[in-house]
């Protein structure tokens, strides 16, 4: 396992050997409204009036998680942000829900705050762009952060269970020149990098970083020990895959790459093996494989979460996993967090569910379970 870097602050998805930064090419997006585009001279088009207040749903274009997953083509490369680098079939039109009616990508659960490229804006509710524009990543970030919170809401968080980051999440696009993204505790903000494949083009990277925001909302200051940090990275990886799988089922999208593979598209820029994966949820790592690096050690914990999902089913597993996290200490150990998760399963679903959870952690040889 190659050591991974972390961002300058907060917690990050961190991939090996980040690429050098490069200028972002801005070109006209097909099917986009003129108000949201950058003209050929590089000047922003004049702003149009916002739609009437209360326009909460618009139309956007996103990747079906990512273009490698939906096409099964492991040979895809970034092509310097070229629209031609991915097939048209990788895109799909979606509803952008919970908007605030301002004409911007700002809503109940997500707000895009971008300083690179013109902000996406539409007076008509049309946010369809292609990947050769900065606005495409803005739409991806808005849609997938909203999708992640809607998934948590569908599990009962924010209604019958405590809310898990059920507030507006700020995101900045292409704000970090290297190939990395991170969540900043101080500003409670996610920043996506632009090295290699622009990070916000891969939904699993978007949702991974949102996972850090969820943990911080549940337990302020979470991740102050190495093992707690590893749990945070594992949770981000797991949530990224899980929200993508839920979206596949919700919208009928294809998935042609292995489910436990994290960030298939983003990782094409820094991995040579196929399938391309930033990390996996099924490595078979055990506690004795710890190396003291949070991303590598996170694969121990994420494997346990993946096994819990297989044992209990997605909905029950995720209700247990997320609910248990409220009881974690900021510097929790694998052992303490595993015991808390087992106890949560018992209180929510009884002894049989608790035993399934215990077996998943025992298979990772986590002490004390």
N, C-alpha and C positions, 0 to 999 in steps of 0.2 A: 504494500500500500504506500503510495507516494504521499508524503506529508502535504496537507492542504493549508492554504493561507486563510486568514480571517480578514475581514474588512477593517478599516481604520477605527471604527467604533462599533459597539453592539455585536450582534451575532450574524453569521453569514452562511450561505450555502457552500461557499468555498470549494473550488475545484482546483486540481493540480495545475501548476505552471501557467498562470493567467497570461493571456495574449496581450501584446502592446495595444495601447489605445490608438484609435484612428479617427479621422474626421467622419462625421455622419453625412451620408449623401441624402439630400432631400429632393424628392421628385414628386410629380403630381400623382395622386392616387386615383385609380379608376373608381367611378361611381361615388366619389366624395363630393360634398357640397363645396362650392367655391369659397365660401367664407372660412373654411377650415384649412385651406391649402396654402402652401408657400408658392408664390409665383416664380416664374423662370428667372426673374431678376433677383430672387432671394428675399424679396420683401413680403411681409404678411399681407394677405388680402384684407380689405376693409372689413371691420366687424359688422355683422348684421344684427338686427334686433333679436333678442332672445325670444323663444317661444313663450306662449302664455304660461303663467304660473300654474303648476299642477301637472305639467307634462312629465309624467314619471317613467314613461317607457319609450325608448327609441330603438333604432335598428343599427346593429353593428356587424362587423365581419371579423371573425377570429379563427384561429387554428383549432381543430378538433383535438384538444390537448396539445399536440404538436405534430408537425408534418411527417416525422418518422413513424410515429405510432399509427397515424391514420392511413399512411401509404404502405408501410412495411418496407420502405426503401432505405436501407442502412447506408447507401452510398451518397445520400444528399449532403451537400456542404453549403456553407453560408453564402459563398459567391459574392462577398462584399455587399451584402444587403440587396442583391439583385432580386427583383420580383420573379424573374425567370428561374431562379434557383430552386423553387419548390413548385409542385404541380398545382394548377387551379383547384383541383379536387381536394387539396388540403384545407381550403377555406370553407367556412359555412357561415350563413347569416343567422344571427341570434337576436333575441330581444335584450336590450340593455335596461334592466329593471331598477326601480327605486331611485331614479334620478330626481334632482330637485327642481327641474324645470327651468334652469338658468341658461340652457343651451350648451353648458360645459359638461365634462365628465365628472360630475360631482353629485353625490347622492347620500342616501341614508347610511350605507356601509362603506363607501369608498369615495375618495376625492383625489383626482390626479393633479399633482402640483409639479409641473414640468418646466424646467428652464432651458432645455435643449430642444430646439425646433419649435414651431408654432403650436400653441395649444389646440387640441381638437375642439372645434366648435361647430354647432349646426343649429340653424334656426328652424330646420324642418325635421330634426330627429334622425337624420341619416348620417351614420358614422362608419361607412364602409370604406376601408382603406386596404392597401396591400403593403407588404412588409418592407418595401423600399422607402417608406415614409416613417417619420418618428411617430406620427399619429396612430399608426397601427399598433405599436407597442402600448400606447396610452389606452387604446380600446381593450387590448388584451389584459392589461393590469386592472382596469375597472371591472371588466366582465368577470375575471377569475377571482378577484377579491370578493366581489358580491356573491359569486357562486359559492365560494367557500363558506361565507357567513350564512347564506341560505341553507347550505347543507347542515351546518351546526344547528340552525334554527329548526330544521326538519327533524333533528334528533331530540328536540325538546329543550335545548339550551336557549334561555331567554324567555321561557314560558314555565313549564313544570320543573325545570332545572335552572340553576343560575346561568346568567348570560356569560358567554365566553367571547370577549372582545366585541360585544354587541353595541358598537358605536362606530362612528365614521373613522376609517383608516386612511391616513394620508400616504400617498406614494409619489415618488419622483422617478422619472424615466430617463435612462441614459445619463445618470448623474455621477457615475463612477467610471473612469476611463479604462480600468483593467477589467479582466474577465471575472467579475465577482459581483455579488449583491449582498446587502446586509440590512438588518433591522437596527435602528438606533433607539436605545432605551430613552435617552434624554428627550428627544422630540416625538417619540412614539411614531416613527416614520420609517417606511421601507424605501430603500434606494436601489435601483436596478442598474447593473453595469452594462457596458456596451462593447467590451472586448470579445472577439470571436463572434459567435451567434449572440445577438443582443438578448440579454437574459430574459426580458419580458416577453420574448417570442415563445418561450416554453412555459406552458401553464404550470408544470410541476415545479419550476423554479419560483414562479410567482407565489404559488400556494405554500411552498416550503418556507419562504420568508414570512408569509402571513402566519404560519404556524408559530414562529418566534413571537409575533405580536400577540397571538392568543395566549401563549405561555406567560408573557409579561403581564397581560391583563388578569390572568388567573392568579399568579403569584408574582407580585412586583419584585424585581431583582432576581428572578429565577436564573440559575446557571452559574452560581458563584464557586462551585467545585468542578473538577474535571468530569466526574461522573454525571453531575447534573447537566453540565454542558453537553455531554454525549447524549443524554436523554433528550435534550432540546433539539439537537440535530436529527436524532432518530425520529422524533415526533414530527418535525418538519418534513422529512422524507416520506414518512408514512401518510401524513395528511395530504401531501402533494399527489401521491398515487391514489389515495382513497377518494379525494374529490374528483379526480379525473375519471376514475371508474364509475362513480355515481353519475357524472355527466354523460359518460358513454351510455349508461342505462337509461338516463332521463331523456336523452335526445336521439337515441338509436344510432350513435356514432360507432364506427369500426375501431377495433384495436388489433393491430397486426404485429405487435412486438410483445415480449414477455411482460406480464403484469407487474412483477416485482422490480423491474428496471426503472430507475429514477432519472428523469431528464434526458431522454433519448436524443432529443434534438440539440439541446445546448451542448451536450458532451461530444458531439461529432467533431468539435474543434480541438479537443485535447485528449481523445482516446483513439487507440488504433484497433482494439479488439471489437468484434461484432458478437452480440449486439452492443451498441454504444450505450454505456450507462455511467452516470456520475457516481452512483452507488447503487446497491441492491438491498432489497428487504429479505433476501433468502440466502445469505452467504454461508450459513451454518456456523458462524463464529460463536465461540463460547467465552465465558468470563476470563478464562486463562489466556485468551488471545489479546487481551488489552495491551495497548502500546502507549497509552497516555496521551492520545490525540483525539479530540472530541468527535471528529467526523468519522475516523476509522473505528473508534470504539462505539460510536452510535449504531453501527451495523449489528452489534450484539443486541441492543435494545429493540431496534426496529424489526429484527427477526422474530423476537418474542411477540411484538405487536401483531405482526403478520400471522403468526401461528394462532394467536387469540382470535383474530378475525376468521381464520379457517375453522376454528373450533366452535365459535359462537354465532357466526354469521355477522355480516357487516354492521347492521344496525345495533344489535345488542353489544357487540364488541366495542363499537365506537362510543356508545353511551357510557360504558364502563370506563374505557380508556380516558375519555375527556373528563368525566366526573371525578375520577381518581386524582387527576392533576391538580385540582383545587386544594388537595390536602398535602401536596409535596412541599417540603421545605426548600428555600432557595438554593441550599447547598446539599440537597438530598443525595444519597448514595443509591446505587442500583438495588441493593438489598432493601433499604427502607422504602423506596418507590415501588418495588415489586410487592412488598407486603401490603402497602396501602392500596394497590390495585386489586390484589386478591380480596382484601377486606371490602372494598367497594363493590366488587362483583358479588360477594356474599350478601351484602346488605340490599343490593338491587335485585338480584336474580336467584339467590339461594346457594346452597352448598355445591350443587352439581356444577354451576357456572364457575364458582370459585375454584373448584378443583381443576377445571379446564385451564383457567388462568394460571394456577400454580404450576401445572405441568408445562405450560409454555415457558415460564421463567426457569423452571428446573432444567428443562432441555438446554437452556443457555448456561447452565451451571452457575447461576447467580446465587451467591452465598445466602444461607438462611431460609431458603424456600423449599 
